Structures are given as C-alpha cells and as structure tokens.
C-alpha cells in the first residue's frame, strides 16, 4: 500500500476515483437500464399491491449518486434514508410507507420501512429479502428484482396492515417508480 503526499493511502484514492468514474458513467447510460414499459409494469404492480393493504410503496432507482454523496463516501443506505424523507414516505396516515431503493452502479439495494411496519418486521427479515434480490441486480435484471421486492413488501403489508373490504383505497403517494 503506497502513501501519497496527502497522507491518504493510494488504494483509497484510486477507489474513490474509480467510484466517481463508475457513477458518472452509469449516470450517463444507466437511466435506460429500466425501460419505460418496465417502469409502467412496476407502477401497475405498486397500485395493485396497495389495493390489498393500507401501506404505501415507493420505488426509487438511481443511475448514480450525486457528487456530494460521492465526495463524502456516502453509501446507499444514507441516500435511501434521505430519499425516504424527500419523497415523504414517512408521512403516511398509518406510518407504514416503504421505500425500495436501488443504486444501479453498485447493485446496492435498500428497503426503508416506516415505524408502523418496522415494529412488526425484524431487521433480519429485511436483510434476507435484500439478499434474495441482490442476485437479480448483480445480473442487471432490475425489473425482476424490483418486482420481487414489491411482492415481498406487499405480502408483509397485507399481513400486518390488510385493507378492510369496505375501506376505500386512498393513494397517498404516487405509484410510478422514480428513475434518476
């Protein structure tokens, strides 16, 4: 391991440069990784799922982290938590919103659940879910992985927050996935 004049190990500097280049390349080309028809199918799957429970699901997929996140070596979890707030997933009537976040260049996947659902589901269940889906993302099969995530999250929401048959379906958040 070499050391440059800055005192920072060379391998860390090169890793940072590689990460920046990798994210900028994906930023330029990654938005087309999930075709429009796939986004429409995922949006329809979100809508169908939400008719069965009172939860709200948001999908956000990013082709690259913003420069400010790369500069401070932020990870996908930090970004997902910020987007959970920005997209107001926390602001649902029953506190049972869920953000499904995909960072395409790193094949990183995060599920952020609001406190209403999080208190019913142990963290290990979320980790198991993410592990199962990461294989899809490693192969670039983003639609399949996101659809699998939607199915698993929807099943948890139906189990813990089923919609009563006489309860109107209120859509608090947009169903369409966000791709940046």
C-alpha positions as a Python dict, from the first residue, in 0.01 Angstrom:
ca = {
    (1, 'X'): (0, 0, 0),
    (2, 'X'): (152, 329, -108),
    (3, 'X'): (102, 667, 51),
    (4, 'X'): (77, 994, -136),
    (5, 'X'): (178, 1336, -12),
    (6, 'X'): (-169, 1390, 133),
    (7, 'X'): (-112, 1103, 374),
    (8, 'X'): (-413, 922, 227),
    (9, 'X'): (-341, 563, 116),
    (10, 'X'): (-310, 534, -262),
    (11, 'X'): (-560, 248, -282),
    (12, 'X'): (-825, 466, -115),
    (13, 'X'): (-762, 747, -361),
    (14, 'X'): (-788, 510, -658),
    (15, 'X'): (-1101, 352, -513),
    (16, 'X'): (-1258, 698, -484),
    (17, 'X'): (-1162, 786, -840),
    (18, 'X'): (-1297, 455, -968),
    (19, 'X'): (-1625, 506, -781),
    (20, 'X'): (-1664, 857, -924),
    (21, 'X'): (-1599, 740, -1282),
    (22, 'X'): (-1825, 438, -1237),
    (23, 'X'): (-2115, 653, -1109),
    (24, 'X'): (-2073, 920, -1376),
    (25, 'X'): (-2067, 654, -1649),
    (26, 'X'): (-2383, 496, -1511),
    (27, 'X'): (-2536, 841, -1472),
    (28, 'X'): (-2495, 893, -1845),
    (29, 'X'): (-2613, 550, -1958),
    (30, 'X'): (-2790, 387, -1664),
    (31, 'X'): (-3124, 562, -1692),
    (32, 'X'): (-3210, 340, -1987),
    (33, 'X'): (-3140, 24, -1783),
    (34, 'X'): (-3507, 6, -1686),
    (35, 'X'): (-3721, 60, -1999),
    (36, 'X'): (-4038, 270, -1990),
    (37, 'X'): (-4260, -38, -2028),
    (38, 'X'): (-4092, -197, -1725),
    (39, 'X'): (-4149, 119, -1522),
    (40, 'X'): (-4516, 114, -1621),
    (41, 'X'): (-4548, -252, -1518),
    (42, 'X'): (-4381, -179, -1183),
    (43, 'X'): (-4612, 118, -1126),
    (44, 'X'): (-4914, -101, -1200),
    (45, 'X'): (-4780, -363, -957),
    (46, 'X'): (-4746, -96, -686),
    (47, 'X'): (-5107, 16, -747),
    (48, 'X'): (-5237, -343, -740),
    (49, 'X'): (-5047, -414, -420),
    (50, 'X'): (-5176, -101, -247),
    (51, 'X'): (-5538, -204, -314),
    (52, 'X'): (-5479, -500, -78),
    (53, 'X'): (-5331, -312, 221),
    (54, 'X'): (-5316, 36, 374),
    (55, 'X'): (-4942, 78, 318),
    (56, 'X'): (-4773, 297, 59),
    (57, 'X'): (-4478, 182, -153),
    (58, 'X'): (-4231, 400, -343),
    (59, 'X'): (-3959, 278, -578),
    (60, 'X'): (-3656, 495, -649),
    (61, 'X'): (-3374, 373, -875),
    (62, 'X'): (-3067, 586, -933),
    (63, 'X'): (-2814, 561, -1212),
    (64, 'X'): (-2553, 729, -993),
    (65, 'X'): (-2509, 908, -663),
    (66, 'X'): (-2494, 1287, -662),
    (67, 'X'): (-2144, 1433, -642),
    (68, 'X'): (-2197, 1545, -281),
    (69, 'X'): (-2257, 1184, -174),
    (70, 'X'): (-1959, 1053, -366),
    (71, 'X'): (-1731, 1321, -224),
    (72, 'X'): (-1808, 1220, 134),
    (73, 'X'): (-1804, 845, 59),
    (74, 'X'): (-2172, 803, 145),
    (75, 'X'): (-2332, 465, 93),
    (76, 'X'): (-2665, 354, -50),
    (77, 'X'): (-2826, 338, 295),
    (78, 'X'): (-2754, 707, 361),
    (79, 'X'): (-2901, 802, 25),
    (80, 'X'): (-3208, 582, 76),
    (81, 'X'): (-3280, 743, 413),
    (82, 'X'): (-3260, 1089, 257),
    (83, 'X'): (-3492, 988, -28),
    (84, 'X'): (-3733, 830, 223),
    (85, 'X'): (-3766, 1178, 371),
    (86, 'X'): (-3758, 1372, 44),
    (87, 'X'): (-4037, 1163, -112),
    (88, 'X'): (-4235, 1186, 215),
    (89, 'X'): (-4267, 810, 252),
    (90, 'X'): (-4267, 867, 629),
    (91, 'X'): (-4572, 1092, 603),
    (92, 'X'): (-4848, 834, 556),
    (93, 'X'): (-5161, 803, 768),
    (94, 'X'): (-5065, 470, 925),
    (95, 'X'): (-4686, 526, 929),
    (96, 'X'): (-4647, 222, 707),
    (97, 'X'): (-4474, 359, 399),
    (98, 'X'): (-4188, 165, 242),
    (99, 'X'): (-3914, 289, 11),
    (100, 'X'): (-3748, 39, -220),
    (101, 'X'): (-3419, 193, -333),
    (102, 'X'): (-3180, 66, -600),
    (103, 'X'): (-2839, 219, -669),
    (104, 'X'): (-2760, 67, -1007),
    (105, 'X'): (-2383, 127, -1038),
    (106, 'X'): (-2317, -54, -711),
    (107, 'X'): (-2604, -303, -744),
    (108, 'X'): (-2692, -181, -394),
    (109, 'X'): (-3043, -228, -267),
    (110, 'X'): (-3210, -81, 39),
    (111, 'X'): (-3556, -115, 186),
    (112, 'X'): (-3656, 159, 430),
    (113, 'X'): (-3977, 94, 623),
    (114, 'X'): (-4159, 349, 835),
    (115, 'X'): (-4201, 281, 1206),
    (116, 'X'): (-4551, 135, 1173),
    (117, 'X'): (-4427, -160, 967),
    (118, 'X'): (-4074, -171, 1110),
    (119, 'X'): (-4204, -255, 1457),
    (120, 'X'): (-4372, -570, 1316),
    (121, 'X'): (-4086, -694, 1098),
    (122, 'X'): (-3744, -782, 1243),
    (123, 'X'): (-3437, -635, 1069),
    (124, 'X'): (-3322, -985, 974),
    (125, 'X'): (-3633, -1028, 756),
    (126, 'X'): (-3542, -716, 558),
    (127, 'X'): (-3184, -838, 519),
    (128, 'X'): (-3299, -1179, 395),
    (129, 'X'): (-3525, -1008, 143),
    (130, 'X'): (-3241, -789, 18),
    (131, 'X'): (-3004, -1085, -11),
    (132, 'X'): (-3251, -1278, -226),
    (133, 'X'): (-3298, -986, -463),
    (134, 'X'): (-2935, -883, -492),
    (135, 'X'): (-2868, -1175, -727),
    (136, 'X'): (-3117, -1025, -976),
    (137, 'X'): (-2948, -685, -956),
    (138, 'X'): (-2597, -833, -993),
    (139, 'X'): (-2713, -971, -1328),
    (140, 'X'): (-2865, -638, -1434),
    (141, 'X'): (-3219, -778, -1407),
    (142, 'X'): (-3357, -468, -1242),
    (143, 'X'): (-3723, -514, -1329),
    (144, 'X'): (-3728, -871, -1199),
    (145, 'X'): (-3550, -775, -877),
    (146, 'X'): (-3778, -478, -813),
    (147, 'X'): (-4088, -687, -890),
    (148, 'X'): (-3966, -949, -643),
    (149, 'X'): (-3910, -678, -381),
    (150, 'X'): (-4257, -538, -443),
    (151, 'X'): (-4413, -880, -397),
    (152, 'X'): (-4228, -942, -71),
    (153, 'X'): (-4300, -596, 72),
    (154, 'X'): (-4664, -620, -38),
    (155, 'X'): (-4701, -956, 137),
    (156, 'X'): (-4568, -806, 463),
    (157, 'X'): (-4805, -511, 433),
    (158, 'X'): (-5103, -741, 367),
    (159, 'X'): (-5007, -949, 670),
    (160, 'X'): (-4973, -653, 908),
    (161, 'X'): (-5194, -384, 750),
    (162, 'X'): (-5467, -554, 544),
    (163, 'X'): (-5722, -330, 380),
    (164, 'X'): (-6076, -386, 506),
    (165, 'X'): (-6316, -480, 229),
    (166, 'X'): (-6531, -172, 297),
    (167, 'X'): (-6229, 58, 330),
    (168, 'X'): (-6172, 298, 40),
    (169, 'X'): (-5835, 280, -129),
    (170, 'X'): (-5653, 607, -60),
    (171, 'X'): (-5338, 662, -261),
    (172, 'X'): (-5116, 891, -54),
    (173, 'X'): (-4802, 863, -270),
    (174, 'X'): (-4751, 831, -647),
    (175, 'X'): (-4725, 472, -773),
    (176, 'X'): (-4486, 541, -1061),
    (177, 'X'): (-4123, 449, -993),
    (178, 'X'): (-3869, 732, -991),
    (179, 'X'): (-3557, 678, -1200),
    (180, 'X'): (-3277, 933, -1177),
}
